[in-house]
Amino acid sequence: MDRHEIEGHEVIDGTAKATGNGAHVLVPKRWRGADVKVIRTTEPDE
């Protein structure tokens, strides 16, 4: 696993859920319009 350092304001822990041909992660509504980064920390389950 690689190590990355990111400066930010808040962290949430979630699971990517299937959506159409992709996946999504829900974040708080108050994050609308903010720049966010998503980092995969485990191998996906097939």
C-alpha positions, 0 to 999 in steps of 0.5 A: 500500500502506498502512503499519501499525506493530504491536508484537509478539514474533515474526514469521513469513513464510508463504503463505495456503493454500486450505482449504474456502471460505477459506484458512489460514496455519500458525503454530508450535504454541507460539502456540496461545491467543495473540492474532495478527494476519495482514496481507496484503502482496501481491495474491492470485493468482487 
